[in-house]
């Protein structure tokens, strides 16, 4: 069992991160078959050598490995478990990699349905945003069988630099929830710090020079605070998708009898931003709420 760049990879979902991920896989030499609901999103990749097909079923028919990077758990469920979904359409021996942030419960269901058909399935959500996707420096959290994780290493290494096997089916998604919980309260702190610096009459860019490398340092402080200061609210990660992730995390925490007050607070603020029409901006637009 193993993957080489002779294997064709199918990729479903060409959003902010998916497009860059496809480019990095093509750079690594993999033949790429792509599908997204809006064909126009694929135009640049088709010019660069990717092949277009018109359905998830067609992706399966032409691929040895299929990667999905879509929006919501409902999309994942439809693409994988629908009548013409990936689990029913894939050949035995196909590798299915869901890199969407979805629910651990759904990841387990896909794993068991795939296993019945001798298909290999892993949940492998990522962190690192648009920058990490472009630079192939994503953090990849993998759940599923360890032998499958090992077989997929060449693909993961084409996309990221921090690739960790977390355990059985669903473990990747649970790990991503830990990531999103940590980011949520941190983003609030980063935005408060930038607004405080401005109201105190400081140059916030100079403030970042002092605090980014100290105890306050974080990915969000280094990568998203400069965007806030520059008035750049374009999405490295959509607010609407972050609300989705926080909702999953809150539901999973509740199932475990856990209280997450920081997460609940930040989710409520982001929901207010979404109501104000900010849902398609990047998560750094939380800064606007505090201004």
Secondary structure, DSSP 8 states (H G I E B T S, - for coil): ----TTS-EEEE--STTHHHHHHHHHHTT--EEEE-SSGGGGHHHHHTT-EE-SSHHHHHHT-SEEEE--S-HHHHHHHHHSTTSHHHHS-TT-EEEE-S---HHHHHHHHHHHHHTT-EEEE--EESHHHHHHTT-EEEEEES-HHHHHHTHHHHHHHEEEEEEEESTTHHHHHHHHHHHHHHHHHHHHHHHHHHHHHTT--HHHHHHHHTTSTT--HHHHHTHHHHHHT----SSBHHHHHHHHHHHHHHHHHTT---HHHHHHHHHHHHHIIIIITTSBGGGHHHHH-
